Amino acid sequence: MTSPGTAAGDADAIAAATLTAPAVAGLHTGGVTQIATYLPGRRVEGVRIGDDRVQVSVVAVHGVPLIAVAEQVRERVVPLAGGLPVDVHVGDVQLPLEEQLALPPADADQLG
């Protein structure tokens, strides 16, 4: 098992490396099953370092094939994963600005 100090440094480094991928718009918490590294007083969302694998959950940039997103993330994370396999989860896709502006607010159905 990874020690807390090591997990903190590794999780932060993995998160930072993931965010350098051009196809990644951000990190994602993973939905129902949270993907995060829990540390004293904080957590690193979108990265989970386990005994047998590293999981990274991302928000992909619209229009990029998901296989390319996974390849970009793995390219950056594998050198930091200590020999563990890297699983990439695409939790969401960031819509282009025009599509975002056309969507009603999340709470619009509760109005009126």
C-alpha positions as YAML, in Angstrom:
chain: A
units: angstrom
residues:
- id: 1
  name: MET
  ca: [0.00, 0.00, 0.00]
- id: 2
  name: THR
  ca: [1.17, 3.53, -0.74]
- id: 3
  name: SER
  ca: [2.11, 5.64, 2.28]
- id: 4
  name: PRO
  ca: [0.04, 8.82, 2.80]
- id: 5
  name: GLY
  ca: [3.00, 11.10, 2.05]
- id: 6
  name: THR
  ca: [3.77, 9.25, -1.15]
- id: 7
  name: ALA
  ca: [0.12, 9.17, -2.20]
- id: 8
  name: ALA
  ca: [-0.12, 12.94, -1.75]
- id: 9
  name: GLY
  ca: [2.87, 13.67, -3.94]
- id: 10
  name: ASP
  ca: [1.95, 11.03, -6.48]
- id: 11
  name: ALA
  ca: [-1.71, 12.06, -6.68]
- id: 12
  name: ASP
  ca: [-0.84, 15.74, -7.07]
- id: 13
  name: ALA
  ca: [1.77, 14.95, -9.73]
- id: 14
  name: ILE
  ca: [-0.61, 12.65, -11.60]
- id: 15
  name: ALA
  ca: [-3.39, 15.25, -11.48]
- id: 16
  name: ALA
  ca: [-1.06, 17.97, -12.76]
- id: 17
  name: ALA
  ca: [0.32, 15.73, -15.53]
- id: 18
  name: THR
  ca: [-3.19, 14.72, -16.61]
- id: 19
  name: LEU
  ca: [-4.24, 18.34, -16.96]
- id: 20
  name: THR
  ca: [-1.42, 18.96, -19.46]
- id: 21
  name: ALA
  ca: [-3.10, 16.67, -22.00]
- id: 22
  name: PRO
  ca: [-4.67, 18.79, -24.77]
- id: 23
  name: ALA
  ca: [-7.70, 16.46, -24.93]
- id: 24
  name: VAL
  ca: [-8.44, 16.89, -21.20]
- id: 25
  name: ALA
  ca: [-10.69, 19.76, -20.11]
- id: 26
  name: GLY
  ca: [-10.47, 18.85, -16.42]
- id: 27
  name: LEU
  ca: [-10.54, 16.12, -13.82]
- id: 28
  name: HIS
  ca: [-13.80, 14.36, -12.93]
- id: 29
  name: THR
  ca: [-14.86, 12.80, -9.63]
- id: 30
  name: GLY
  ca: [-16.19, 9.70, -11.37]
- id: 31
  name: GLY
  ca: [-19.88, 9.89, -10.53]
- id: 32
  name: VAL
  ca: [-21.46, 7.34, -8.17]
- id: 33
  name: THR
  ca: [-18.14, 5.64, -7.50]
- id: 34
  name: GLN
  ca: [-15.89, 8.50, -6.46]
- id: 35
  name: ILE
  ca: [-12.43, 8.61, -7.97]
- id: 36
  name: ALA
  ca: [-10.31, 10.59, -5.57]
- id: 37
  name: THR
  ca: [-7.28, 10.32, -3.34]
- id: 38
  name: TYR
  ca: [-8.23, 11.23, 0.22]
- id: 39
  name: LEU
  ca: [-5.54, 13.05, 2.17]
- id: 40
  name: PRO
  ca: [-5.52, 14.78, 5.54]
- id: 41
  name: GLY
  ca: [-7.69, 17.87, 5.16]
- id: 42
  name: ARG
  ca: [-8.18, 17.57, 1.40]
- id: 43
  name: ARG
  ca: [-8.64, 15.28, -1.53]
- id: 44
  name: VAL
  ca: [-7.32, 15.08, -5.06]
- id: 45
  name: GLU
  ca: [-10.37, 14.57, -7.24]
- id: 46
  name: GLY
  ca: [-10.08, 12.50, -10.39]
- id: 47
  name: VAL
  ca: [-7.10, 10.41, -9.23]
- id: 48
  name: ARG
  ca: [-7.19, 7.21, -7.20]
- id: 49
  name: ILE
  ca: [-4.01, 5.35, -6.39]
- id: 50
  name: GLY
  ca: [-4.66, 1.77, -5.37]
- id: 51
  name: ASP
  ca: [-2.45, -1.15, -4.48]
- id: 52
  name: ASP
  ca: [-2.87, -2.66, -7.94]
- id: 53
  name: ARG
  ca: [-3.69, 0.26, -10.30]
- id: 54
  name: VAL
  ca: [-4.00, 3.98, -10.80]
- id: 55
  name: GLN
  ca: [-7.38, 5.33, -11.88]
- id: 56
  name: VAL
  ca: [-7.76, 8.71, -13.52]
- id: 57
  name: SER
  ca: [-11.16, 10.22, -14.37]
- id: 58
  name: VAL
  ca: [-11.35, 13.15, -16.77]
- id: 59
  name: VAL
  ca: [-13.62, 15.53, -18.63]
- id: 60
  name: ALA
  ca: [-12.71, 15.23, -22.32]
- id: 61
  name: VAL
  ca: [-12.57, 18.04, -24.83]
- id: 62
  name: HIS
  ca: [-15.45, 17.85, -27.31]
- id: 63
  name: GLY
  ca: [-14.58, 16.37, -30.68]
- id: 64
  name: VAL
  ca: [-11.56, 14.34, -29.60]
- id: 65
  name: PRO
  ca: [-11.87, 10.57, -30.01]
- id: 66
  name: LEU
  ca: [-12.02, 8.97, -26.58]
- id: 67
  name: ILE
  ca: [-9.19, 6.58, -27.44]
- id: 68
  name: ALA
  ca: [-6.99, 9.65, -28.07]
- id: 69
  name: VAL
  ca: [-8.00, 11.08, -24.68]
- id: 70
  name: ALA
  ca: [-6.99, 7.83, -22.96]
- id: 71
  name: GLU
  ca: [-3.71, 7.65, -24.89]
- id: 72
  name: GLN
  ca: [-2.78, 11.23, -23.97]
- id: 73
  name: VAL
  ca: [-3.53, 10.61, -20.29]
- id: 74
  name: ARG
  ca: [-1.62, 7.32, -20.17]
- id: 75
  name: GLU
  ca: [1.36, 8.89, -21.94]
- id: 76
  name: ARG
  ca: [1.62, 11.42, -19.11]
- id: 77
  name: VAL
  ca: [0.65, 9.22, -16.15]
- id: 78
  name: VAL
  ca: [2.42, 5.90, -16.79]
- id: 79
  name: PRO
  ca: [5.87, 7.36, -15.91]
- id: 80
  name: LEU
  ca: [4.41, 8.50, -12.55]
- id: 81
  name: ALA
  ca: [2.44, 5.31, -11.77]
- id: 82
  name: GLY
  ca: [5.29, 3.26, -10.28]
- id: 83
  name: GLY
  ca: [4.74, 0.37, -12.67]
- id: 84
  name: LEU
  ca: [1.00, 0.09, -11.95]
- id: 85
  name: PRO
  ca: [-1.49, -0.11, -14.82]
- id: 86
  name: VAL
  ca: [-3.35, 3.14, -15.52]
- id: 87
  name: ASP
  ca: [-7.12, 3.05, -16.06]
- id: 88
  name: VAL
  ca: [-8.62, 6.11, -17.72]
- id: 89
  name: HIS
  ca: [-12.30, 6.93, -17.19]
- id: 90
  name: VAL
  ca: [-13.99, 9.64, -19.27]
- id: 91
  name: GLY
  ca: [-16.69, 10.92, -16.93]
- id: 92
  name: ASP
  ca: [-17.94, 13.77, -19.10]
- id: 93
  name: VAL
  ca: [-17.33, 15.69, -22.32]
- id: 94
  name: GLN
  ca: [-17.02, 19.46, -22.30]
- id: 95
  name: LEU
  ca: [-19.46, 20.90, -24.82]
- id: 96
  name: PRO
  ca: [-18.37, 23.68, -27.18]
- id: 97
  name: LEU
  ca: [-19.28, 27.14, -25.89]
- id: 98
  name: GLU
  ca: [-22.15, 27.55, -28.37]
- id: 99
  name: GLU
  ca: [-23.83, 24.35, -27.14]
- id: 100
  name: GLN
  ca: [-23.28, 25.31, -23.48]
- id: 101
  name: LEU
  ca: [-24.96, 28.68, -24.02]
- id: 102
  name: ALA
  ca: [-27.98, 27.04, -25.70]
- id: 103
  name: LEU
  ca: [-28.68, 24.74, -22.74]
- id: 104
  name: PRO
  ca: [-31.21, 25.87, -20.11]
- id: 105
  name: PRO
  ca: [-29.85, 26.40, -16.59]
- id: 106
  name: ALA
  ca: [-29.67, 23.21, -14.54]
- id: 107
  name: ASP
  ca: [-32.42, 24.42, -12.21]
- id: 108
  name: ALA
  ca: [-34.73, 25.85, -14.94]
- id: 109
  name: ASP
  ca: [-37.18, 22.94, -14.59]
- id: 110
  name: GLN
  ca: [-37.66, 23.84, -10.92]
- id: 111
  name: LEU
  ca: [-38.76, 27.40, -11.70]
- id: 112
  name: GLY
  ca: [-42.40, 28.32, -11.96]
...
